[in-house]
């Protein structure tokens, strides 16, 4: 009985072994078949497609990509340096563009200054209205004159900064603006007319007029009695004042003359007989009222210039 059981056990063991051998054989047969098929296909692809292609001969894409990838992985610092260099190139290019724009702005500013016939500035740049400033008002007048075909240069340099840096008093503002005047004239022989834009300090009632449904800031001209050009200044100022008054009757408060002890008496009008010191409104006037008056001043000044030519 025991012998029979041993024979049966050996028989099952042999069958199991044969079965394993069979599976191993099938596996290797299948693997060999697949490998042979793939090899044949690759050879055919190389022969039919890649061999005739010049690019394949001179540039192995797979190999190149592999080398690049390996280099980037094994030397990450090189990759970083490459990116940094690229970023620096881009930034450098942007800086050059920015510098070029700045150069163009400067060139454009110089060109405007050289071509200008009218010079607009503020001796007292910090004076202000309810919601506006004399600096912005003067800049607007300059822009409108330019748009009307009269080349005008607006002085942007700061008077206040010079006063502070040199420990100067407020009344010395005319000394600073005079230096700017002389610089402008030295840079441009075409300059013929000069407007020093101010605002007064009087009541709203005295500084405002209503005409045809619009409110205007009144204007006042100031003439210095203590300068050699007094008579010529008075004549040119009177002519401009007459034109302004004719456009909006009552808009002008007239011409004030100042001289003697305790006042400037010159107001830089010794620089030119066509230097107009104009007070537009007061600290109680609004932006709209001031801008309405600037329209009148602009139209009047154009008429004055064309009539004087």
Buried (B, 14 or more C-beta within 10 A) or exposed (E): EEEEEEEEEEEEEEEEEEEEEEEEEEEEEEEEEEEEEEEEEEEEEEEEEEEEEEEBEEEEEEEEEEEEEEEEEEEEEEEEEEEEEEEEEEEEEEEEEEEEEEEEEEEEEEEBBBEBBBBBBBBBBEBBBBEBBBBBBBBBBBBBBBEEEBBBBBBEBBBEEBBEEEEBEEEEBBBBBBEBBEEBBEBBEBBBBBBBBBBBEBEBEBBBBEBEEBBBBBBBBBBBBBBEBBEBBBEBBEBBBEBBBEBBEEBBBEBEBBBEEEEBBBBBBBBBBBBBBBBBBBBBBBBBBBBBBBBBBBBBBBBBBEEEE
